[in-house]
Amino acid sequence: MEPSLRRAAQSLCVQCSTALRGRLAQRSPARQLVAMSSLSKTTTATSSKQALKATGATTPAAREYSSQSAPSFNFSNSDKPPAPTSVKIAQDDLFHSFSDSPVPEFRRRAAFMRQHAHCPHPDHKPTKMSTLPEGEQSETGEMPPCKVDFECPDCGVPVYCSKEHWMDHYEEHLKICDTLRQINEDDHDLRSGRVFHEANLPDLQLDDAAVNMTNWDTFMYTREFNAVDSDRGMRQITRLLTYPITVGSVLHELSPYNIQAGGRLTTEGLKSLSALRYNLHPGRSGRGATIQTLRPEPPPVRVFVLGARAESSLPRSTWVQLAHLFPESRLHLIMIGPESMANRDDEFPLPERTPSNPFGAIVEDRVWYKMKISTIVDYYHTIHKTGHFAPYDPYFDCFVLFHPGLGHPASSHEWEETLPLLLETKVPIISTGYTQQDLDRDVEWVRNKSRGEFDMLLEPGENNFRSLRWDLNDADPQDITCGNWGVWAFRGKRYETTTKDE
């Protein structure tokens, strides 16, 4: 849609704007603008008067800089020029050592690393168990563990206990030094005060336009994203979009995963995902907006996000991108987990548990006219045993686990009671991981706990829509990860009954 048309459409409600898009697609740009401007004239004038009364002649005061004043992404679909912003860190001055950063949060992170992170030099005794095979483990010294205190001048992150150990281990540090510097600059960019133009997300897809889900570039081009003219901007926006688009890339009928050689989709996976796609991409069958073409609507497709953490606090316009991939179906996202309200302090206290809302769910039914999001602060196995969401239908339900750590020693015990309940539903379970090793560990844990009673739907491997930005573990600066790096899918094993001739 042209920028002028998009601005005119902002004054209309969602359903009016959606209906107009199809009818205006056949008109010339000039006729489109006249038609939409005439409909929105009254609303625009009224809103402008109200805005003038509210703002008056005052100018916005300069924002004081603090670690809590990180720039918020502008997720509106408007192409209006952004309001002037006082930029605190220039784009050519993003690199700062953590200890000398102008942002207080980075100085606190440097202090946290010095208190908790250990020097990785092999002269020290190890502080954690190695995950490498016995033949590949490096020899360790007899010096006691020591906390990091020396900041590498190239990446600005506290990584070693002394300059001597840093110099002696420099060849090994070079393997991650450039990535650490990139993380440093990307984190400072988020708090630089600039306007994030790449976060202006597109609205509905035109009916005649297909989405190419081969990779990030083809997806953003065919979904009419604004051009992202820098690698850093691409890393920032994919860090947000990786959650909804990872789910969409597996469920969509134009998914990059298929049953061809190297496509990673198994025969059982094609069966399960075809059932979901039947309702995610329904045929028109004579449906329309008039009284004569009204048809009964199927129930919404339920996407259960278990163990929800950061993904539950994403801007809702980010999750709406998932709804745009399936414009003809209704979606219900259900975030479940004890940390599902993290970073959502403004929504406390939680609703009371009542007979009509037994788990105190926070329901957002105005996210999009075909999408609803519910958040429940509880463990899934507790809810499953009550039958609250039963019955489960392979045609309308699926589970998503973002970085669950199924096989990680620190978190696997939390999933032991949940896994059998998930497998007995026989619906697809999509899971992601930070690395290939993380995926393999999760697969092995599921195989051992289920005793092989599960079907692989999508072979473990790299996610086409992983985050392009790397993240740093402050408790261990050597541990750098990539959000949703890998993806795989499975479900409880299904058996087919056959007759045997005697």
C-alpha positions in Angstrom: 0.0 0.0 0.0 1.3 3.5 -0.8 2.4 5.7 2.1 -0.4 8.2 1.5 -3.0 5.4 1.4 -1.6 3.9 4.6 -1.9 7.2 6.4 -5.5 7.6 5.4 -6.3 4.0 6.4 -5.0 4.6 10.0 -8.1 6.7 10.8 -10.4 3.8 9.9 -11.2 0.8 12.2 -9.5 -2.5 11.6 -12.4 -4.2 9.9 -13.2 -1.2 7.6 -9.5 -1.0 6.6 -9.4 -4.7 5.9 -12.6 -4.6 3.7 -11.3 -1.6 1.8 -8.0 -3.2 0.9 -9.6 -5.8 -1.4 -11.8 -3.3 -3.2 -9.1 -0.7 -3.6 -6.6 -3.1 -5.0 -8.1 -2.9 -8.5 -8.2 0.9 -8.5 -5.5 3.4 -9.6 -3.5 5.0 -6.7 -5.3 8.4 -7.3 -8.8 6.9 -7.1 -7.7 4.9 -4.0 -6.6 8.0 -2.2 -9.8 9.9 -3.0 -12.0 7.0 -1.9 -10.2 6.4 1.4 -9.7 10.1 2.2 -13.5 10.8 1.8 -14.3 8.0 4.3 -11.8 9.2 6.8 -12.2 12.9 6.5 -14.5 13.4 9.5 -12.6 11.0 11.7 -9.3 12.6 10.9 -10.6 16.1 11.5 -12.0 15.1 14.9 -8.9 13.3 16.0 -6.7 16.3 15.0 -8.8 18.7 17.0 -8.6 16.4 20.0 -4.9 16.1 19.6 -4.4 19.9 19.5 -6.5 20.4 22.6 -4.5 17.7 24.5 -1.1 18.9 23.4 -1.6 22.6 23.2 1.5 24.6 22.2 3.8 22.8 24.5 6.9 21.0 23.2 8.1 17.7 24.6 10.7 18.0 27.3 14.1 16.3 26.7 14.2 12.9 28.2 16.7 12.2 31.0 18.8 9.2 30.2 18.8 6.2 32.5 19.0 2.5 32.2 15.2 2.4 32.5 14.6 4.7 29.6 15.5 2.3 26.8 13.8 3.4 23.6 10.6 1.6 23.0 9.9 0.2 19.5 7.4 2.1 17.5 5.1 -0.7 16.3 2.4 1.4 14.6 1.8 0.8 10.9 1.9 4.5 10.2 4.4 6.0 7.7 4.2 9.4 9.4 7.6 10.9 10.1 8.6 10.2 13.8 8.7 12.9 16.4 12.2 14.4 17.0 14.2 12.3 19.5 17.2 13.4 21.5 19.8 10.8 20.6 22.1 10.1 23.5 24.5 7.8 21.7 25.5 8.3 18.1 25.5 5.4 15.7 29.2 5.8 15.1 29.9 5.8 18.8 28.2 2.6 20.0 31.2 0.8 21.3 31.9 1.3 25.0 33.5 -1.0 27.5 30.9 -2.2 30.0 32.7 -0.6 33.0 33.0 2.8 31.3 29.6 2.8 29.5 27.5 6.0 29.6 24.5 3.7 30.4 24.3 2.8 34.1 22.8 -0.7 33.2 26.0 -1.7 31.5 28.1 -0.7 34.5 25.9 -2.8 36.7 26.3 -5.7 34.3 30.0 -5.4 34.5 29.9 -5.5 38.3 27.6 -8.6 38.1 30.1 -10.4 35.8 33.0 -9.6 38.2 31.0 -11.2 41.0 29.8 -14.3 39.2 31.8 -15.1 36.1 35.0 -17.2 36.2 38.2 -16.9 34.2 38.2 -19.5 31.4 42.0 -19.8 31.4 43.0 -23.5 31.5 45.4 -22.9 34.4 42.3 -22.7 36.7 40.3 -25.6 37.9 37.0 -26.0 36.0 33.9 -24.6 37.6 31.4 -26.5 35.5 31.2 -29.9 33.9 32.4 -30.2 30.3 29.8 -31.2 27.7 32.5 -32.4 25.3 33.4 -36.1 24.8 36.3 -37.3 26.9 38.8 -37.3 24.1 38.1 -33.6 23.2 38.2 -32.2 26.7 41.2 -29.8 27.4 43.5 -30.3 30.3 43.0 -28.0 33.3 45.5 -26.6 35.8 45.6 -26.6 39.6 45.0 -22.9 40.3 41.8 -22.2 42.2 38.9 -20.7 40.2 39.1 -16.9 39.9 36.5 -14.3 39.0 36.9 -12.2 35.9 38.4 -8.7 36.3 40.1 -7.7 33.1 38.1 -6.2 30.2 39.2 -7.1 26.7 40.0 -3.7 24.9 38.6 -5.1 21.6 35.2 -6.3 22.8 34.8 -4.3 26.1 33.5 -7.3 28.1 35.1 -8.6 31.3 36.5 -12.0 30.2 39.7 -12.9 32.2 41.0 -12.5 35.7 44.2 -10.7 34.6 45.8 -9.2 31.5 48.4 -11.9 31.6 45.8 -14.7 31.2 44.0 -12.7 28.5 47.3 -12.4 26.5 48.2 -16.1 27.1 44.7 -17.3 26.0 44.3 -14.7 23.2 44.1 -17.2 20.3 41.1 -18.9 22.0 39.4 -15.6 22.9 39.6 -14.5 19.2 37.0 -17.1 18.3 34.3 -15.1 20.1 35.8 -11.6 20.4 34.2 -10.2 17.3 30.8 -11.6 18.3 31.1 -10.1 21.8 31.9 -6.8 20.3 28.8 -7.1 18.1 26.7 -7.9 21.1 28.2 -4.9 22.9 27.3 -2.5 20.1 23.8 -4.0 19.5 23.0 -3.6 23.2 24.2 0.0 23.2 22.1 0.6 20.1 19.0 -0.5 21.9 19.6 2.2 24.4 20.9 4.9 22.1 17.7 6.8 21.8 17.4 6.4 18.1 14.1 5.8 16.3 13.8 2.2 15.2 12.3 2.6 11.7 12.7 -1.1 11.1 10.1 -1.8 13.7 7.3 -0.4 11.6 5.6 -3.6 10.8 3.3 -4.3 7.8 -0.4 -4.9 8.0 -2.6 -7.4 6.2 -1.2 -9.4 3.2 -3.0 -8.8 -0.1 -5.1 -11.8 -1.2 -3.2 -12.2 -4.5 0.3 -11.9 -2.9 2.0 -15.0 -1.7 4.5 -15.1 1.1 8.0 -16.5 0.3 9.2 -18.2 3.5 12.6 -19.3 2.2 14.6 -17.0 4.5 14.4 -13.6 6.3 15.1 -11.6 3.1 12.4 -13.2 0.9 9.9 -13.2 3.8 10.3 -9.5 4.6 10.3 -8.5 0.9 7.1 -10.4 0.1 5.4 -9.2 3.3 6.2 -5.6 2.3 8.4 -4.7 5.2 10.1 -1.3 5.1 13.6 -1.7 3.7 16.1 -2.4 6.5 19.3 -0.8 5.3 21.8 -2.1 7.9 22.8 -5.4 9.4 22.3 -4.1 12.9 18.7 -3.1 12.1 18.2 -6.6 10.7 19.5 -8.2 13.8 17.3 -6.0 16.1 14.0 -6.7 14.3 14.7 -10.5 13.8 15.2 -10.8 17.5 11.6 -9.8 18.0 10.0 -11.6 15.0 11.8 -14.9 15.4 9.1 -16.1 17.9 5.9 -15.7 15.8 7.6 -16.4 12.4 9.3 -19.6 13.7 5.8 -20.9 14.5 4.4 -19.7 11.2 7.2 -21.1 9.2 6.4 -24.6 10.5 2.6 -24.4 10.2 2.3 -22.5 7.0 1.3 -24.2 3.7 4.4 -22.6 2.1 6.7 -23.8 4.8 10.4 -24.1 3.9 10.3 -27.5 5.5 9.1 -30.3 3.2 9.4 -34.1 2.6 11.9 -33.6 -0.2 15.6 -34.6 0.4 17.0 -32.3 3.0 13.6 -30.8 3.7 13.6 -32.4 7.2 9.9 -33.0 7.3 8.9 -36.6 7.9 6.0 -38.5 6.6 4.3 -38.4 10.0 5.0 -34.7 10.1 3.3 -34.1 6.8 0.2 -35.9 8.2 0.1 -33.8 11.4 0.8 -30.5 9.8 -1.6 -31.1 6.9 -4.4 -31.5 9.5 -3.6 -28.1 11.0 -3.1 -26.4 7.6 -6.6 -27.6 6.6 -8.0 -25.1 9.2 -5.3 -22.5 9.0 -5.9 -22.1 5.2 -9.6 -22.8 4.8 -11.2 -22.7 1.4 -13.5 -19.8 0.7 -16.4 -22.1 -0.2 -18.7 -19.2 -1.1 -18.0 -17.2 2.1 -18.2 -13.4 2.0 -19.1 -10.3 3.9 -22.8 -10.1 2.9 -25.8 -11.7 4.6 -26.2 -14.2 1.7 -22.6 -15.4 1.9 -22.3 -15.8 5.6 -21.0 -19.3 6.6 -20.5 -21.0 10.0 -16.9 -20.3 11.3 -14.8 -23.2 12.7 -13.4 -22.7 16.2 -10.0 -20.9 16.5 -6.7 -22.8 16.2 -5.2 -22.9 19.6 -1.4 -22.4 20.0 -0.2 -23.4 23.5 3.1 -21.7 24.3 4.4 -23.6 27.3 7.1 -22.4 29.7 6.5 -18.9 28.3 9.0 -16.3 29.4 10.2 -13.4 27.2 7.9 -14.3 24.4 4.8 -13.5 26.5 5.9 -9.9 27.0 6.6 -9.2 23.3 4.7 -6.2 21.8 1.3 -7.6 20.7 1.8 -6.2 17.2 4.7 -8.6 16.9 2.4 -11.6 17.5 -0.1 -10.1 15.1 2.4 -10.9 12.3 1.5 -14.5 12.9 -2.2 -13.8 12.4 -1.3 -12.0 9.1 0.2 -15.3 7.8 -3.2 -17.0 8.3 -5.7 -14.2 7.5 -8.7 -16.5 6.9 -8.5 -18.4 10.3 -8.9 -17.4 13.9 -6.0 -17.9 16.3 -5.9 -18.2 20.1 -2.5 -18.0 21.7 -2.3 -19.4 25.2 0.8 -18.5 27.2 1.3 -20.9 30.1 4.1 -21.0 32.7 5.1 -19.7 36.1 7.2 -16.9 34.4 4.6 -16.0 31.8 4.1 -12.5 33.4 7.8 -11.6 33.5 8.4 -7.9 32.5 4.6 -7.2 32.6 4.5 -5.5 36.0 1.9 -3.0 34.8 -0.7 -5.8 34.6 -0.4 -6.8 38.2 -2.3 -7.8 40.3 -3.5 -10.8 38.5 -7.3 -11.5 38.1 -8.9 -13.4 41.0 -9.5 -17.1 40.4 -13.3 -17.5 40.0 -15.5 -20.4 38.8 -15.6 -18.7 35.3 -11.9 -18.1 35.3 -10.4 -20.9 37.5 -6.7 -20.1 36.7 -6.8 -16.3 36.8 -6.1 -16.0 33.1 -5.4 -12.6 31.6 -7.4 -12.5 28.3 -6.6 -10.0 25.6 -9.3 -10.4 23.0 -8.7 -7.1 21.2 -5.2 -7.9 20.0 -6.5 -8.4 16.4 -9.9 -9.1 15.1 -9.0 -12.7 14.5 -6.5 -13.2 17.3 -6.8 -13.6 21.0 -4.0 -14.0 23.6 -4.5 -15.5 27.1 -1.8 -15.7 29.8 -1.9 -18.1 32.7 0.6 -18.1 35.5 0.8 -21.8 36.4 2.3 -25.1 35.3 0.7 -26.8 32.4 0.5 -30.2 34.0 -1.6 -28.7 36.8 -4.1 -27.3 34.2 -4.1 -30.4 32.0 -5.1 -32.7 34.9 -8.3 -30.6 35.4 -9.3 -31.0 31.8 -9.7 -27.3 31.4 -8.6 -27.3 27.7 -9.8 -30.8 26.9 -10.5 -32.2 24.4 -7.4 -31.7 22.2 -7.9 -31.9 18.5 -4.9 -32.5 16.0 -6.8 -30.3 13.5 -7.1 -27.3 15.9 -4.3 -27.5 18.5 -0.5 -27.5 18.7 2.1 -26.9 21.4 5.2 -24.6 21.2 8.2 -24.8 23.5 10.7 -21.9 23.1 14.1 -23.0 24.5 12.5 -25.4 27.0 15.8 -27.0 28.1 14.1 -30.5 28.2 17.4 -32.2 28.6 19.3 -29.6 30.5 20.2 -30.8 34.0 18.9 -27.6 35.6 15.4 -27.7 34.1 14.6 -31.2 32.9 12.9 -32.0 36.2 10.3 -29.4 35.5 9.2 -31.2 32.3 9.1 -34.8 33.6 5.5 -34.6 34.7 4.5 -32.6 31.6 6.0 -34.7 28.9 3.7 -37.7 29.2 0.6 -35.5 29.2 1.8 -33.7 26.0 2.4 -37.0 24.3 -1.0 -38.4 25.1 -2.7 -35.5 23.3 -1.2 -36.7 19.9 -1.0 -33.1 18.7 2.2 -31.6 17.2 4.8 -30.2 19.6 7.2 -27.6 18.2 10.4 -27.0 20.1 13.4 -24.7 19.7 16.9 -24.7 21.0 20.0 -22.4 21.3 22.4 -24.8 19.5 22.5 -28.1 17.7 23.9 -29.6 20.9 20.9 -28.2 22.8 18.5 -29.8 20.3 20.3 -33.2 20.3 20.2 -33.2 24.1 16.5 -32.5 24.2 15.7 -35.2 21.6 17.7 -37.8 23.6 15.9 -36.8 26.8 12.5 -37.2 25.1 13.5 -40.5 23.6 14.6 -41.8 27.0 11.7 -40.6 29.0 9.1 -41.7 26.5 10.9 -45.0 25.8 10.6 -44.3 22.1 6.8 -43.7 22.2 6.9 -40.6 20.0 7.0 -39.7 16.3 9.5 -37.3 14.8 7.6 -34.7 12.8 10.5 -32.3 11.9 14.1 -33.4 12.1 16.3 -31.3 14.4 18.3 -28.6 12.6 18.9 -24.9 12.0 15.9 -22.7 12.0 15.5 -20.6 8.8 14.0 -17.8 11.0 16.4 -17.8 13.9 17.3 -14.6 15.5 20.3 -13.0 13.7 21.3 -11.3 16.9 23.5 -13.0 19.5 22.9 -12.7 23.2 25.4 -12.8 26.1 25.1 -14.8 29.4 26.3 -12.3 32.0 27.1 -15.2 34.4 29.4 -16.7 31.8 30.7 -14.3 29.1 32.0 -17.3 27.2 28.4 -18.5 26.7 26.9 -16.7 23.7 23.6 -17.9 22.2 21.2 -17.2 19.4 17.5 -17.1 20.0 15.6 -20.0 18.4 18.7 -21.2 16.5 17.3 -24.6 15.9 13.8 -26.1 15.6 12.3 -29.6 15.6 8.9 -31.1 16.2 7.4 -34.3 17.5 4.2 -35.8 18.9 3.0 -38.9 20.8 3.3 -42.1 18.8 0.1 -43.1 16.8 -0.6 -46.6 15.8 -2.8 -47.8 12.9 -5.0 -50.8 13.5 -4.7 -53.4 10.8 -6.4 -56.8 10.4 -4.5 -60.0 10.1 -5.6 -62.9 8.0 -5.6 -66.2 9.9 
